[in-house]
Amino acid sequence: MRRRVVITGMGVITPLGHSPAELYASQLEGRTAVAPFTRFDARTMPTTFASEVKGFEFHRYLKDTSRYSHCGVNTQFAIGATKQALEAAGLLDEGKGDRGRFGVYLGSGEGAEDFPALMNSVGVATEPGASTADPAKFCAAILQVLDPLREAEVEMHTTVGHLGEIFALDGPNIACQTACAASSQAIGEAMDLIRCGDADVMAAGGAHSMLHPLGIAGFNRLTALSQRNDSPRTASRPFDLTRDGFVIGEGAGIIILEELEHAKQRGATIYAELTGYGSTADAYRMTDPHPQGKGAIRCMAEALKDAGLKPADIGYINAHGTSTQANDSAETAAIKAVFGPQAYNIPVSSSKSMLGHLIAAAGVAELVICVMALRKGVLPPTINYQTPDPDCDLDYIPNVAREKRVDHILSNSFGFGGQNISLTLSRFRD
């Protein structure tokens, strides 16, 4: 028989809270973290706001932070979330369990670029009045100012390596970068490692921050970000007719996945069971999803089949729900294709309406919200929903949280490049 996988710990560092309880409470209250940039002066950019992590104190999660002071905030957030999750699972002590059977799988975004060093070097290499920099002068200048330790942190694998070292996790150590689907893919792949017997416990999730000039400029060039600068708090409006793009955010989340018998033998608290995983590609375009949700349809169907669930079993869908025209209409079409007439009876909501889009960390933060909803019996709303879109005609839990006990939840994460991940979460029954 296939080994069952349960969730025994969770941790998050997000713009709406630095613990699962804080994040979930903020969602139920309909709070938003979206506000004007404070990280840098964005006045000349088309988008001047984001969803930033505030009040994060790295020293609370690590005794000696000096060794990791060169790391980007993505890694620091990941360390904070991992420590929370291990504490919740009772696995922080290095002596607990066989660490060779305990691994890490992270949906990891790139670290912070050294923007000042880059721009200063461009300036040094550009003659007055010239429109381009001299490559030789640029290379000579930037070699003098780049910090090799900081540059290593730009690579995606460094964060997951740090987590293994800090917390003595000696099992599989893997990073993936599948854009907005990354942390959900990490969770699904980590579940499969446990199912097939390659690990007993996995810390899985994601971490990302693109709140720097290059990150924001890139998404602006793709016309993906909302430009509602006159009203940042209402800018993220998934499924609303007037939506004009997503709101970028940052953060990290980690869940502890554990083989059921392993968890029971040590008396662990079991929060929920991870029961299904679907993964597909649109094979369509770099950014836009397939208009009819071709890949998303197969992805959701695969997750249900993997879990042994019927469409009628799903009581709530946490949508990818980015607040872009293309995503929200395609996701709605895909849900209707998979669930048929039943789609109109399933509450659907987007956590991104309040949280913003945490890119590689989005899926894990949303799955943590799903675990809390499963346990507490209250579903988070989609805020800023005012003008219905004829192409988006499902029950999006508009503006106000809803009490409803559910036994099975579907969580969607769809990424640039056409990556699609769906996870099913179920109430644990022995």
C-alpha positions in Angstrom: 0.0 0.0 0.0 1.1 3.6 -0.7 2.5 5.4 2.4 0.2 8.1 3.6 1.6 11.6 4.2 0.4 14.0 6.9 1.2 17.6 7.9 2.7 17.9 11.4 4.1 21.4 11.4 3.8 24.8 9.6 5.6 28.1 9.6 5.3 31.3 7.6 6.8 34.8 7.3 4.4 36.8 5.2 3.1 40.4 4.8 0.0 39.4 6.7 1.6 37.7 9.6 4.7 35.9 10.9 2.8 32.7 12.0 0.1 30.5 10.5 -2.4 31.8 13.1 -1.6 35.5 12.3 -1.9 34.9 8.6 -5.2 33.1 8.8 -6.7 35.6 11.2 -5.7 38.4 8.8 -7.4 36.6 5.9 -10.6 36.1 7.8 -10.7 39.8 8.8 -10.2 40.8 5.1 -7.1 42.7 5.9 -4.7 43.7 3.1 -1.0 44.1 3.3 -0.8 46.1 0.0 0.7 49.6 0.4 3.2 52.0 -1.3 6.8 50.7 -1.6 9.1 51.4 1.3 12.0 49.2 0.2 13.1 51.7 -2.5 11.9 54.9 -4.2 9.5 53.7 -7.0 8.0 57.0 -7.9 9.2 56.8 -11.5 7.8 53.3 -12.1 4.3 52.4 -13.5 3.6 50.5 -10.2 4.5 52.1 -6.9 3.1 49.6 -4.4 3.6 46.0 -3.2 2.9 43.6 -0.4 6.0 43.9 1.8 6.9 41.9 4.9 7.1 44.3 7.8 8.6 43.9 11.3 10.7 40.8 10.6 13.4 40.3 13.2 15.9 37.8 11.9 17.6 37.5 15.3 14.5 35.9 16.8 15.0 32.8 14.6 18.8 32.4 14.7 21.2 32.9 17.6 24.2 34.0 15.4 22.9 35.9 12.4 26.3 37.3 11.4 27.1 34.2 9.3 24.0 34.8 7.2 24.0 38.6 7.1 25.0 38.5 3.4 21.9 36.4 2.6 18.9 37.9 0.8 15.7 38.4 2.7 14.3 35.3 0.9 16.8 33.1 2.8 16.2 34.9 6.1 12.4 34.5 5.7 12.9 30.8 4.9 15.0 30.3 8.0 12.3 31.9 10.1 9.5 29.8 8.6 11.5 26.6 8.9 12.3 27.2 12.6 8.6 27.8 13.3 7.5 24.7 11.4 10.1 22.4 13.1 9.1 23.8 16.5 5.4 23.1 15.8 6.3 19.6 14.7 8.5 18.9 17.8 11.5 18.3 15.5 13.7 21.3 16.1 16.1 19.2 18.3 18.8 17.7 16.1 18.6 14.5 18.1 15.0 13.9 17.2 14.7 11.2 14.6 17.0 9.9 11.8 18.2 13.2 10.1 19.4 11.2 7.2 15.7 10.4 6.5 14.7 14.1 6.9 15.1 16.3 3.9 14.2 19.7 2.4 12.4 20.6 -0.8 12.1 24.3 -1.6 10.4 26.2 -4.3 13.1 28.8 -4.3 13.3 32.1 -6.1 16.5 33.9 -6.9 18.2 35.9 -4.2 18.5 39.7 -4.1 20.5 41.4 -6.8 23.1 43.9 -5.7 21.4 46.7 -7.6 23.5 49.6 -6.3 26.7 47.8 -7.3 25.3 47.0 -10.7 24.0 50.6 -11.4 27.2 52.3 -10.1 29.3 50.1 -12.4 27.1 51.0 -15.3 27.6 54.7 -14.5 31.3 54.3 -14.2 31.4 52.6 -17.6 29.2 55.1 -19.4 30.8 58.3 -20.9 28.9 61.6 -20.5 26.4 61.8 -23.3 26.7 58.2 -24.3 23.7 55.9 -24.5 25.5 52.6 -23.8 28.2 51.5 -21.3 31.6 50.3 -22.4 31.6 46.5 -21.6 35.3 46.4 -20.7 35.0 49.3 -18.3 31.8 47.8 -16.8 33.5 44.4 -16.2 36.5 46.1 -14.6 34.3 48.3 -12.4 31.9 45.6 -11.2 34.7 43.1 -10.3 35.9 45.7 -7.8 32.6 46.1 -6.0 30.7 42.7 -6.1 30.7 40.8 -2.9 31.3 37.1 -3.8 29.3 35.8 -0.8 26.3 38.0 -1.8 26.6 36.9 -5.4 26.4 33.2 -4.4 23.1 34.0 -2.8 21.6 34.9 -6.1 21.6 31.2 -7.0 18.4 29.3 -6.2 20.1 26.3 -4.5 21.8 28.3 -1.8 18.7 28.8 0.4 17.8 25.1 0.6 21.5 24.3 1.4 21.5 26.8 4.3 18.3 25.2 5.7 19.9 21.7 5.6 23.0 23.0 7.4 21.3 25.1 10.0 18.7 22.5 11.0 20.7 19.3 10.4 18.4 18.0 7.7 20.6 15.4 6.0 18.1 13.8 3.7 17.1 14.8 0.1 18.0 18.5 -0.5 16.3 19.9 -3.5 15.3 23.2 -5.0 13.0 23.9 -8.0 12.1 27.1 -9.8 8.8 26.8 -11.6 7.8 30.4 -11.0 4.5 30.9 -9.2 3.9 27.1 -9.0 7.3 26.4 -7.3 6.4 25.9 -3.6 3.4 23.8 -4.5 5.5 21.7 -6.8 8.1 21.3 -4.0 5.3 20.1 -1.6 3.9 17.6 -4.2 7.4 16.2 -5.0 8.3 16.0 -1.3 5.1 14.0 -0.7 6.1 11.6 -3.5 9.6 11.2 -1.9 7.9 10.1 1.3 5.3 7.9 -0.5 8.0 5.9 -2.3 10.1 5.5 0.8 13.1 7.8 0.0 12.4 9.9 3.1 10.2 9.8 6.3 10.0 13.5 6.9 10.4 16.5 4.5 10.4 20.3 5.2 8.7 21.6 2.0 7.6 25.0 0.8 9.1 28.1 -0.7 10.7 31.5 -0.3 11.0 34.5 -2.6 11.4 38.3 -2.8 11.5 40.2 -6.0 10.9 43.6 -4.3 13.8 45.3 -5.9 14.0 47.6 -9.0 14.9 44.9 -11.5 12.1 42.6 -10.3 9.4 45.3 -10.4 10.7 46.6 -13.7 10.6 43.2 -15.3 7.0 42.5 -14.3 6.0 46.0 -15.4 7.6 45.3 -18.8 5.4 42.2 -19.0 2.3 44.4 -18.2 1.5 41.9 -15.4 1.3 44.2 -12.4 -1.6 46.4 -11.4 -1.0 50.1 -11.9 -3.8 51.2 -9.5 -1.5 53.6 -7.8 -4.3 55.8 -6.6 -5.8 52.9 -4.5 -3.2 50.3 -3.7 -5.4 48.6 -1.0 -8.0 47.7 -3.6 -5.6 46.9 -6.4 -5.7 43.1 -6.0 -9.2 42.2 -7.1 -9.3 38.6 -8.4 -12.2 37.7 -10.6 -13.6 41.2 -10.6 -14.4 42.7 -14.0 -12.1 45.7 -13.4 -9.0 43.8 -12.4 -5.8 45.1 -14.1 -3.0 42.9 -12.9 -1.5 41.3 -9.8 0.2 42.8 -6.8 3.6 41.5 -6.1 4.6 40.3 -2.6 7.3 38.4 -0.8 7.7 35.9 2.0 8.3 32.2 2.9 6.4 29.2 4.1 7.4 25.7 5.2 5.2 22.7 6.1 6.5 19.5 7.7 5.4 16.5 5.7 5.6 13.2 7.5 4.9 9.5 6.8 1.8 8.7 8.9 3.2 5.8 10.9 6.3 7.7 11.7 4.2 10.6 12.9 2.0 8.4 15.1 4.9 6.6 16.6 6.4 9.8 18.0 3.0 11.2 19.1 3.0 14.1 16.7 0.0 16.5 16.2 -1.5 15.8 12.8 -3.0 19.0 11.2 -4.2 17.4 8.0 -3.4 14.8 5.4 -2.0 15.7 2.0 -3.8 13.3 -0.3 -3.3 14.4 -4.0 -0.9 16.0 -6.4 -1.3 17.0 -10.0 1.4 18.5 -12.3 1.0 19.5 -15.9 2.2 22.1 -18.5 0.2 24.2 -20.8 2.8 24.1 -23.5 1.2 27.4 -24.7 3.0 30.6 -24.0 5.7 32.0 -21.6 3.2 34.1 -19.6 -0.4 33.7 -20.6 -2.2 30.5 -19.5 -4.1 28.5 -22.1 -7.4 30.5 -22.6 -9.5 27.5 -21.9 -7.4 26.3 -19.0 -6.2 23.1 -20.9 -3.3 22.4 -18.6 -5.2 23.4 -15.4 -8.0 21.1 -16.3 -5.7 18.1 -16.5 -3.8 19.2 -13.4 -6.9 19.4 -11.2 -8.2 16.1 -12.5 -4.8 14.4 -11.8 -4.8 15.7 -8.2 -8.4 14.4 -7.6 -7.5 11.0 -9.2 -4.2 10.8 -7.1 -6.3 11.4 -4.0 -9.0 9.0 -4.9 -11.6 11.8 -4.7 -14.6 12.6 -6.8 -15.3 16.2 -7.8 -18.3 16.2 -5.5 -15.9 15.6 -2.5 -14.2 19.0 -2.8 -15.8 21.5 -0.4 -13.6 24.5 -1.1 -11.1 25.6 -3.8 -8.3 28.0 -3.0 -7.7 29.5 -6.4 -4.5 30.7 -8.0 -6.6 33.9 -8.5 -3.9 36.4 -9.5 -6.1 39.3 -10.5 -5.0 39.3 -14.1 -7.5 39.2 -16.9 -6.0 36.1 -18.5 -5.5 33.9 -15.4 -8.8 34.5 -13.6 -11.0 33.7 -16.7 -8.9 30.7 -17.6 -8.9 29.3 -14.1 -12.7 29.8 -13.9 -13.2 27.9 -17.2 -11.0 25.1 -16.0 -12.8 24.7 -12.7 -16.1 24.5 -14.6 -14.7 21.9 -17.0 -13.5 19.7 -14.1 -16.4 20.1 -11.7 -19.3 20.6 -14.2 -22.6 22.0 -12.7 -21.2 21.3 -9.3 -18.7 24.1 -9.8 -21.4 26.6 -9.0 -21.9 25.0 -5.5 -18.2 25.1 -4.5 -16.9 28.1 -2.7 -13.8 29.5 -4.4 -11.6 32.3 -3.1 -8.2 34.0 -3.7 -5.9 34.6 -0.8 -3.9 36.9 -3.1 -6.7 39.5 -2.9 -5.3 40.3 0.6 -1.8 38.8 0.6 -0.6 39.8 -2.8 1.3 37.3 -5.0 4.3 35.8 -3.2 5.6 34.3 -6.5 7.6 31.1 -5.6 6.3 31.2 -2.0 2.6 31.8 -3.0 1.5 28.1 -3.0 2.8 27.2 0.4 1.3 30.3 2.1 -2.0 29.5 0.5 -1.8 25.8 1.5 -1.2 26.9 5.1 -4.4 29.0 4.9 -6.2 25.9 3.6 -5.0 23.8 6.5 -6.2 26.4 9.0 -9.6 26.6 7.1 -10.0 22.8 7.3 -9.3 22.8 11.0 -11.3 26.0 12.0 -14.3 25.6 9.6 -14.1 29.2 8.3 -13.3 30.0 4.7 -11.3 33.1 3.7 -13.0 35.6 1.4 -12.0 37.3 -1.9 -11.8 41.0 -1.0 -12.2 43.9 -3.4 -14.8 42.0 -5.3 -17.4 44.6 -6.5 -18.1 44.2 -10.2 -19.0 40.7 -11.5 -17.3 39.5 -14.7 -19.6 37.4 -16.9 -16.6 35.1 -17.6 -16.0 34.6 -13.9 -19.3 33.5 -12.5 -18.5 31.2 -9.6 -19.0 31.7 -5.9 -15.9 33.6 -4.9 -16.8 34.2 -1.3 -17.1 37.9 -1.9 -15.6 40.2 0.7 -16.7 38.4 3.9 -15.4 35.1 5.4 -17.8 32.2 5.5 -18.4 29.5 8.1 -18.4 26.1 6.4 -17.0 22.8 7.5 -15.3 21.0 4.7 -13.4 17.7 4.5 -11.4 18.1 1.3 -9.8 21.2 -0.2 -8.2 21.8 -3.6 -5.4 24.4 -3.9 -4.2 25.6 -7.3 -0.9 27.2 -8.3 -0.2 28.1 -11.9 3.1 29.7 -13.0 4.6 31.7 -15.8 5.8 29.2 -18.4 2.6 27.2 -18.2 3.4 25.2 -15.0 0.3 23.9 -13.2 0.2 22.4 -9.8 -2.9 21.3 -7.8 -2.8 19.8 -4.3 -5.6 18.2 -2.4 -5.8 18.4 1.4 -8.0 16.3 3.5 -9.2 16.1 7.1 -7.2 13.5 8.8 -9.0 10.2 9.6 -7.0 7.3 11.0 
